[in-house]
């Protein structure tokens, strides 16, 4: 392969068709991301569709980065929809879980621990998903969420401690065990 061909290929922009292919091929994972972020099936559907519309309208994404852009579009839509802020929570965590349990897709039922992630308050949930599962840096999380790095660090720490007992079933596991457990179950979707 010549260098000129490599440069041409790596500079190609993603087309609407490329994004359609990504959303069809990765539908379950993208919807799971939307569902975990919003913690509500109807909001997840709106977020998923709006993320798709944003993706196909964008003409300035390199083809190589299109799958990441699709995930980012859903994350940005979820942030706009819910506006998660540190210390703000309007409903109890338990109230949010019960309507979700009956309306979740098979991907979530396959790993019931995802439902437990929804038990986090919205800011902690966003930080946990963005930083642990989606691998965004603390700095990027703070920019996307419009909050301080300190708030993101605190929320991440709290979110990791909270699922340690909820996700694995006991408080004796380390943070690394929790992160590894969440990453493996999320990556397999």
Rosetta blueprint (number, residue, H / E / L):
1 X L
2 X L
3 X H
4 X H
5 X H
6 X H
7 X H
8 X H
9 X H
10 X H
11 X L
12 X L
13 X E
14 X L
15 X L
16 X H
17 X H
18 X H
19 X H
20 X H
21 X H
22 X H
23 X H
24 X H
25 X H
26 X L
27 X H
28 X H
29 X H
30 X H
31 X H
32 X H
33 X H
34 X H
35 X H
36 X H
37 X H
38 X H
39 X L
40 X L
41 X H
42 X H
43 X H
44 X H
45 X H
46 X H
47 X H
48 X H
49 X H
50 X H
51 X H
52 X H
53 X H
54 X H
55 X H
56 X H
57 X H
58 X L
59 X L
60 X L
61 X L
62 X E
63 X H
64 X H
65 X H
66 X H
67 X H
68 X H
69 X H
70 X H
71 X H
72 X H
73 X H
74 X H
75 X H
76 X H
77 X H
78 X H
79 X H
80 X H
81 X H
82 X H
83 X L
84 X L
85 X L
86 X L
87 X L
88 X L
89 X L
90 X L
91 X L
92 X L
93 X H
94 X H
95 X H
96 X H
97 X H
98 X H
99 X H
100 X H
101 X H
102 X H
103 X L
104 X L
105 X L
106 X H
107 X H
108 X H
109 X H
110 X H
111 X L
112 X L
113 X H
114 X H
115 X H
116 X H
117 X H
118 X L
119 X L
120 X L
121 X L
122 X H
123 X H
124 X H
125 X H
126 X H
127 X H
128 X H
129 X H
130 X H
131 X H
132 X H
133 X H
134 X L
135 X L
136 X L
137 X L
138 X H
139 X H
140 X H
141 X H
142 X H
143 X H
144 X H
145 X H
146 X L
147 X L
148 X L
149 X H
150 X H
151 X H
152 X H
153 X H
154 X H
155 X H
156 X H
157 X H
158 X H
159 X H
160 X H
161 X H
162 X H
163 X H
164 X H
165 X H
166 X H
167 X H
168 X H
169 X L
170 X L
171 X L
172 X L
173 X L
174 X L
175 X H
176 X H
177 X H
178 X H
179 X H
180 X H
181 X H
182 X H
183 X H
184 X H
185 X H
186 X H
187 X H
188 X L
189 X L
